[in-house]
């Protein structure tokens, strides 16, 4: 889904007003500015609950084909900062 957020500025503080379709728990969310200059918002949810739901899906599609190994070397990945 792609939509726009409205931005407002008051006394040097810029704020984004997000549509209802983008709920975030709590009152603050971490922001990240990659090298390309675009802003990214990463919601802080209950990551452990999300991991459990994902692990519960394991084996839930018995007709799904097995993936073969990839010839490239493993690349270390950072999932949480």
Backbone torsions as a table, in degrees:
resi	resn	phi	psi	omega
1	UNK	NA	133.3	179.8
2	UNK	-124.1	126.6	178.4
3	UNK	-149.3	174.3	-178.9
4	UNK	-111.3	147.4	175.0
5	UNK	-107.1	145.1	178.2
6	UNK	-86.4	141.2	179.9
7	UNK	-114.6	138.8	177.7
8	UNK	-130.5	156.6	179.0
9	UNK	-134.6	134.2	179.2
10	UNK	-143.1	122.4	178.5
11	UNK	51.6	43.6	176.2
12	UNK	80.6	2.5	179.3
13	UNK	-110.0	125.4	179.5
14	UNK	-97.9	137.5	-178.8
15	UNK	-129.6	149.1	175.0
16	UNK	-108.6	134.6	175.6
17	UNK	-105.6	110.8	-175.9
18	UNK	-93.4	146.1	175.9
19	UNK	-65.7	162.3	-179.2
20	UNK	-60.3	-24.7	-178.6
21	UNK	-68.1	-8.2	-178.2
22	UNK	-119.8	68.3	-179.6
23	UNK	-75.8	142.6	175.5
24	UNK	-126.4	135.4	177.3
25	UNK	-71.9	146.1	176.4
26	UNK	79.3	-164.6	-176.4
27	UNK	-113.9	-3.3	-179.5
28	UNK	-139.2	147.0	175.8
29	UNK	-132.3	145.1	178.7
30	UNK	-74.5	140.1	177.1
31	UNK	-112.2	153.5	179.9
32	UNK	-142.0	135.5	178.2
33	UNK	-116.4	103.0	178.3
34	UNK	-71.1	175.2	-177.2
35	UNK	-61.7	-25.5	-179.1
36	UNK	-76.2	-3.8	174.1
37	UNK	89.5	-7.4	179.0
38	UNK	-82.3	148.1	178.0
39	UNK	-87.8	144.7	177.5
40	UNK	-127.3	136.3	178.3
41	UNK	-111.2	126.8	177.8
42	UNK	-114.4	109.9	-179.9
43	UNK	-66.6	140.7	175.9
44	UNK	-95.1	97.6	176.0
45	UNK	-106.7	-167.7	176.0
46	UNK	-82.4	92.0	-176.1
47	UNK	-62.8	-33.2	179.7
48	UNK	-65.3	-40.0	178.0
49	UNK	-64.6	-39.0	178.3
50	UNK	-65.8	-39.8	178.0
51	UNK	-63.1	-43.4	180.0
52	UNK	-61.5	-43.3	179.7
53	UNK	-63.3	-39.8	178.7
54	UNK	-65.5	-44.6	179.4
55	UNK	-64.8	-31.7	177.6
56	UNK	-66.0	-22.3	178.5
57	UNK	-77.7	-17.0	-177.9
58	UNK	-57.0	126.9	179.6
59	UNK	81.1	3.4	-176.6
60	UNK	-79.9	-6.2	178.9
61	UNK	-128.8	82.3	-173.6
62	UNK	-63.7	-22.7	-179.0
63	UNK	-86.9	0.6	-179.6
64	UNK	-71.5	129.8	-176.9
65	UNK	-69.1	147.4	176.8
66	UNK	-70.6	141.6	178.2
67	UNK	-88.2	136.6	177.8
68	UNK	-82.3	163.6	179.7
69	UNK	-64.7	151.9	179.6
70	UNK	-97.9	137.1	-176.0
71	UNK	-73.0	-17.6	-178.4
72	UNK	-74.8	153.8	178.0
73	UNK	-67.4	151.6	178.1
74	UNK	-64.8	140.8	178.5
75	UNK	-111.4	126.4	178.9
76	UNK	-64.3	138.0	-178.0
77	UNK	-120.2	143.7	177.9
78	UNK	-108.1	114.1	-178.0
79	UNK	-97.2	-22.0	179.2
80	UNK	-139.7	142.8	-179.8
81	UNK	-109.1	NA	NA
